[in-house]
Amino acid sequence: MNMDRNRIWIIGSIVIVVAVVAMGLLLGIQPQLEAVSTANDDRMAVEASNSGQAAVLAKLKTDFAGIDNLKAELIPLKASVPSGTEMPSFVTQLDALAGSTSVTLSGMTVADAVPYAAPAALASTGTADAAAGSSDAPARSSAAAPLTDSQITAKTFASLAVQITVTGSYAHALDFISGLQSGQRLYLVTGITTAPLTDAPVEGAKARTPGDVQATITGLVYVLVPPATAATPAATPAAVAPAP
């Protein structure tokens, strides 16, 4: 009888111990284990983030090492398409070009700036023989599409129509136009007209030679619109009086 009672006490004690351990595991050890697991997950996430940031920092250091070269490349680009109209410097450029090509800059007008418009594709064309069904002269069904860039839009660029008039020999006028298209400021020629000079030269002007012409060049210059404002810069119409 005493033996059975002792056995019951032993079994009860074991059950109590197991229950205490289980409760301790649930109430004390398990939350700590979960906290350790969460901390490990957080540590791994931070290490991954630090690794990514270290890679970005290394890339920035590499890019910064070549910043002087980038600045050097930016200088001619800013001169080609400035962030302002910069008409005085453009006139100075034209004066120098006129002197080097032996023509006289006799007039210049600048229109107000307008938002940039991408060039339109040329219309499809075909020959008369092709239209008639001749196999000897196939039609040109399509024209080359103009080059465009998604970063060049009406919000980032503006254009100003500029008309320039020079006088001199036909060959020198062509030299001026060639230099105009390859000068420091980007200038897109959209039209050229020439006419022989028949009137007498203005007193004090350069002597004319037979065959001199007046060349009128129409075209566009461009302005970079700052992203902060995204507004079209205004340009006051300007004119250069004929050289004396």
Contacts in CASP RR format, 6 or more apart in sequence:
PFRMAT RR
TARGET T0000
AUTHOR 0000-0000-0000
METHOD contacts of the structure
MODEL  1
MNMDRNRIWIIGSIVIVVAVVAMGLLLGIQPQLEAVSTANDDRMAVEASN
SGQAAVLAKLKTDFAGIDNLKAELIPLKASVPSGTEMPSFVTQLDALAGS
TSVTLSGMTVADAVPYAAPAALASTGTADAAAGSSDAPARSSAAAPLTDS
QITAKTFASLAVQITVTGSYAHALDFISGLQSGQRLYLVTGITTAPLTDA
PVEGAKARTPGDVQATITGLVYVLVPPATAATPAATPAAVAPAP
76 184 0 8 1.000
79 184 0 8 1.000
79 185 0 8 1.000
80 184 0 8 1.000
80 185 0 8 1.000
80 186 0 8 1.000
81 157 0 8 1.000
81 186 0 8 1.000
81 222 0 8 1.000
81 223 0 8 1.000
81 224 0 8 1.000
82 185 0 8 1.000
82 223 0 8 1.000
82 224 0 8 1.000
83 223 0 8 1.000
83 224 0 8 1.000
83 225 0 8 1.000
83 226 0 8 1.000
84 223 0 8 1.000
84 224 0 8 1.000
84 233 0 8 1.000
85 110 0 8 1.000
85 113 0 8 1.000
85 160 0 8 1.000
85 223 0 8 1.000
85 233 0 8 1.000
85 235 0 8 1.000
86 185 0 8 1.000
87 110 0 8 1.000
87 235 0 8 1.000
87 238 0 8 1.000
89 185 0 8 1.000
90 162 0 8 1.000
90 185 0 8 1.000
90 221 0 8 1.000
91 108 0 8 1.000
91 240 0 8 1.000
93 183 0 8 1.000
93 184 0 8 1.000
93 185 0 8 1.000
94 105 0 8 1.000
94 108 0 8 1.000
94 164 0 8 1.000
94 180 0 8 1.000
95 105 0 8 1.000
97 176 0 8 1.000
97 179 0 8 1.000
97 180 0 8 1.000
97 183 0 8 1.000
98 104 0 8 1.000
98 105 0 8 1.000
98 166 0 8 1.000
98 176 0 8 1.000
101 172 0 8 1.000
101 175 0 8 1.000
101 176 0 8 1.000
101 179 0 8 1.000
102 168 0 8 1.000
102 169 0 8 1.000
102 172 0 8 1.000
102 175 0 8 1.000
103 166 0 8 1.000
103 167 0 8 1.000
103 168 0 8 1.000
103 169 0 8 1.000
103 172 0 8 1.000
103 173 0 8 1.000
103 175 0 8 1.000
103 176 0 8 1.000
103 215 0 8 1.000
104 166 0 8 1.000
104 167 0 8 1.000
104 168 0 8 1.000
104 205 0 8 1.000
104 206 0 8 1.000
104 243 0 8 1.000
105 164 0 8 1.000
105 165 0 8 1.000
105 166 0 8 1.000
105 240 0 8 1.000
105 243 0 8 1.000
106 165 0 8 1.000
106 166 0 8 1.000
106 167 0 8 1.000
106 214 0 8 1.000
106 240 0 8 1.000
106 242 0 8 1.000
106 243 0 8 1.000
107 164 0 8 1.000
107 165 0 8 1.000
107 166 0 8 1.000
107 239 0 8 1.000
107 240 0 8 1.000
107 241 0 8 1.000
107 242 0 8 1.000
108 162 0 8 1.000
108 163 0 8 1.000
108 164 0 8 1.000
108 165 0 8 1.000
108 238 0 8 1.000
108 239 0 8 1.000
108 240 0 8 1.000
109 162 0 8 1.000
109 163 0 8 1.000
109 237 0 8 1.000
109 238 0 8 1.000
109 239 0 8 1.000
110 160 0 8 1.000
110 161 0 8 1.000
110 162 0 8 1.000
110 235 0 8 1.000
110 236 0 8 1.000
110 237 0 8 1.000
110 238 0 8 1.000
111 160 0 8 1.000
111 161 0 8 1.000
111 162 0 8 1.000
111 235 0 8 1.000
111 237 0 8 1.000
112 160 0 8 1.000
112 234 0 8 1.000
112 235 0 8 1.000
112 237 0 8 1.000
113 158 0 8 1.000
113 159 0 8 1.000
113 160 0 8 1.000
113 223 0 8 1.000
113 232 0 8 1.000
113 233 0 8 1.000
113 234 0 8 1.000
113 235 0 8 1.000
114 158 0 8 1.000
114 159 0 8 1.000
114 160 0 8 1.000
114 161 0 8 1.000
114 232 0 8 1.000
115 154 0 8 1.000
115 155 0 8 1.000
115 157 0 8 1.000
115 158 0 8 1.000
115 159 0 8 1.000
115 232 0 8 1.000
116 152 0 8 1.000
116 153 0 8 1.000
116 154 0 8 1.000
116 156 0 8 1.000
116 157 0 8 1.000
116 158 0 8 1.000
116 159 0 8 1.000
116 222 0 8 1.000
117 154 0 8 1.000
117 159 0 8 1.000
118 146 0 8 1.000
118 148 0 8 1.000
118 152 0 8 1.000
119 146 0 8 1.000
119 148 0 8 1.000
120 146 0 8 1.000
121 143 0 8 1.000
121 145 0 8 1.000
121 146 0 8 1.000
122 143 0 8 1.000
122 144 0 8 1.000
123 143 0 8 1.000
124 140 0 8 1.000
124 141 0 8 1.000
124 142 0 8 1.000
124 143 0 8 1.000
125 139 0 8 1.000
125 140 0 8 1.000
125 143 0 8 1.000
126 139 0 8 1.000
126 140 0 8 1.000
126 141 0 8 1.000
127 137 0 8 1.000
127 138 0 8 1.000
127 139 0 8 1.000
127 140 0 8 1.000
129 136 0 8 1.000
129 137 0 8 1.000
130 137 0 8 1.000
130 138 0 8 1.000
130 139 0 8 1.000
131 139 0 8 1.000
155 225 0 8 1.000
155 230 0 8 1.000
156 224 0 8 1.000
156 225 0 8 1.000
156 227 0 8 1.000
156 230 0 8 1.000
157 222 0 8 1.000
157 223 0 8 1.000
157 224 0 8 1.000
157 225 0 8 1.000
158 222 0 8 1.000
158 223 0 8 1.000
158 225 0 8 1.000
158 232 0 8 1.000
158 233 0 8 1.000
159 220 0 8 1.000
159 221 0 8 1.000
159 222 0 8 1.000
159 223 0 8 1.000
160 220 0 8 1.000
160 221 0 8 1.000
160 222 0 8 1.000
160 223 0 8 1.000
160 235 0 8 1.000
161 218 0 8 1.000
161 219 0 8 1.000
161 220 0 8 1.000
162 187 0 8 1.000
162 218 0 8 1.000
162 219 0 8 1.000
162 220 0 8 1.000
162 221 0 8 1.000
163 216 0 8 1.000
163 217 0 8 1.000
163 218 0 8 1.000
163 219 0 8 1.000
164 180 0 8 1.000
164 216 0 8 1.000
164 217 0 8 1.000
165 214 0 8 1.000
165 215 0 8 1.000
165 216 0 8 1.000
165 217 0 8 1.000
166 173 0 8 1.000
166 176 0 8 1.000
166 214 0 8 1.000
166 215 0 8 1.000
166 217 0 8 1.000
167 197 0 8 1.000
167 208 0 8 1.000
167 212 0 8 1.000
167 213 0 8 1.000
167 214 0 8 1.000
167 215 0 8 1.000
168 197 0 8 1.000
168 208 0 8 1.000
168 212 0 8 1.000
168 213 0 8 1.000
168 214 0 8 1.000
168 215 0 8 1.000
169 209 0 8 1.000
169 211 0 8 1.000
169 212 0 8 1.000
169 213 0 8 1.000
170 194 0 8 1.000
170 211 0 8 1.000
170 213 0 8 1.000
170 215 0 8 1.000
173 194 0 8 1.000
173 213 0 8 1.000
173 215 0 8 1.000
176 215 0 8 1.000
177 189 0 8 1.000
177 192 0 8 1.000
177 215 0 8 1.000
177 217 0 8 1.000
180 187 0 8 1.000
180 189 0 8 1.000
180 217 0 8 1.000
181 187 0 8 1.000
181 189 0 8 1.000
185 221 0 8 1.000
186 221 0 8 1.000
186 222 0 8 1.000
187 219 0 8 1.000
187 220 0 8 1.000
187 221 0 8 1.000
188 219 0 8 1.000
188 220 0 8 1.000
188 221 0 8 1.000
188 222 0 8 1.000
189 217 0 8 1.000
189 218 0 8 1.000
189 219 0 8 1.000
190 218 0 8 1.000
190 219 0 8 1.000
190 220 0 8 1.000
191 217 0 8 1.000
191 218 0 8 1.000
191 219 0 8 1.000
192 215 0 8 1.000
192 216 0 8 1.000
192 217 0 8 1.000
192 218 0 8 1.000
193 215 0 8 1.000
193 216 0 8 1.000
194 213 0 8 1.000
194 214 0 8 1.000
194 215 0 8 1.000
194 216 0 8 1.000
195 213 0 8 1.000
195 214 0 8 1.000
196 211 0 8 1.000
196 212 0 8 1.000
196 213 0 8 1.000
196 214 0 8 1.000
197 208 0 8 1.000
197 211 0 8 1.000
197 212 0 8 1.000
197 213 0 8 1.000
197 214 0 8 1.000
201 207 0 8 1.000
201 208 0 8 1.000
202 242 0 8 1.000
202 244 0 8 1.000
203 244 0 8 1.000
204 244 0 8 1.000
205 242 0 8 1.000
205 243 0 8 1.000
205 244 0 8 1.000
223 233 0 8 1.000
225 231 0 8 1.000
225 232 0 8 1.000
225 233 0 8 1.000
END
